[in-house]
Amino acid sequence: MYKKFIKPILFKFNPEFVHDTINLTARFASVTRTSRILRPLFVYKNEKLENQILNINFKNPIGLAAGFDKNAQLTNFMPDLGFGFMEVGSITSNPCEGNPKPRLHRLVKGKGIIVNYGLTNNGAENITKKLKNKKFRIPIGISIAKTNDSSIKGDASIQDYFKSFQLAKDIADYITINISCPNVGDGRSFEDPELLEKLLKKIKTKQTNKPIFLKLSPDIKKDNLNKIIQLAENYNIDGFIASNLTKDRTNIDLEGKGKFKGGISGKPTQDKSNQLIKYIYKKTNGKFIIIGCGGVFNGKDAYEKIKAGASLIQIVTGLIFEGPSILKKINKELVELLEKDNYKNIQDAVGKGN
Ligand SMILES: Cc1cc2nc3c(=O)[nH]c(=O)nc-3n(C[C@H](O)[C@H](O)[C@H](O)COP(=O)(O)O)c2cc1C
């Protein structure tokens, strides 16, 4: 129904307007408990999909990726759509309006979105205050990034990340350090090993038993990646999210929207993300937990990432293009694929495609 009737109407409007309207509708549905009533339509349960990872229980491996719920307004709603976990943010130390609009552009044929939000969010203090003492029905990750402000540079940018980390660490089930956003002001990304080491050193002085993930760019160069993997080992990082938006526009049909700045999500990131997962898994013998993210639209896409080495999956663009029934569909198809390959549980399939 979504793809036939609702999506053609939604896709006629500006994507950010649609996103804001859906956000408002979703909040209304959870406050009025309508989403609880509709829950059976969307949720699919099967014990083959259940898993305990880093002492966190996941009912299924499909999570909402960062960027859809930037201000953590949908933590009551998303469990009713059938998500196994969700990541809010990215949040930044200071509130941020982001880049001027329009800053989202759909690639309809190519199943992608050009994203140029510029880390818009209400700020770490405001967002974490709302989440404090809240009981969550699914595991919650908080993604932290550096405030999009070019005057915050060098050591101040480490402090900027650190403030968000301190506010988030006792609330979330896990923390993601988004190091693949280029908006760090001084033109250096935190995928720069020198900056990253300073940040990890600082974060690790604050003892926390909360799992920490690093979110990587799908465009990362091998030698840089190897250095980051080494740092992750040195500083006991738990895992990676592979991956963020791609900045590389070669071989992408921009459907006349090439003049718009931004990273690209969805199908154009799929193969790069799969290669990155495979590389990290093989190089580290499965030592790190990998969350596979980029271009997942069905069970087969998710399974490919799991076989490459991902234990968990995240989606954003798939939800926007396929609609709310995507969770049930992916999870059902995953069980069929596991059964076809005679795996008893999702964990048995991780990395088996390498
Ligand atoms: C509208 C939009 C906003 C996003 N904002 C963030 C963000 O704030 N932080 C982040 O780490 N990733 C962000 N992303 C990237 C996604 O989390 C994800 O890594 C990427 O889109 C690939 O997954 P997908 O193909 O399922 O969308 C955003 C993506 C989209 C589409």
The ligand as an ORCA input file, in Angstrom:
! r2SCAN-3c Opt
* xyz 0 1
  C      18.515     12.202      5.826
  C      19.745     11.549      6.354
  C      20.392     12.125      7.459
  C      21.537     11.517      7.973
  N      22.154     12.053      9.080
  C      23.179     11.381      9.672
  C      23.737     11.817     10.890
  O      23.314     12.813     11.490
  N      24.759     11.089     11.415
  C      25.271      9.961     10.825
  O      26.178      9.335     11.357
  N      24.737      9.529      9.652
  C      23.719     10.195      9.081
  N      23.177      9.729      7.910
  C      23.773      8.546      7.275
  C      23.002      7.275      7.630
  O      23.033      7.040      9.009
  C      23.591      6.057      6.892
  O      24.916      5.872      7.324
  C      23.586      6.226      5.371
  O      22.460      6.917      4.926
  C      23.608      4.857      4.667
  O      22.487      4.083      5.031
  P      21.144      3.992      4.124
  O      21.590      3.662      2.743
  O      20.318      2.904      4.767
  O      20.484      5.313      4.210
  C      22.052     10.335      7.364
  C      21.389      9.800      6.249
  C      20.245     10.373      5.758
  C      19.561      9.746      4.565
*
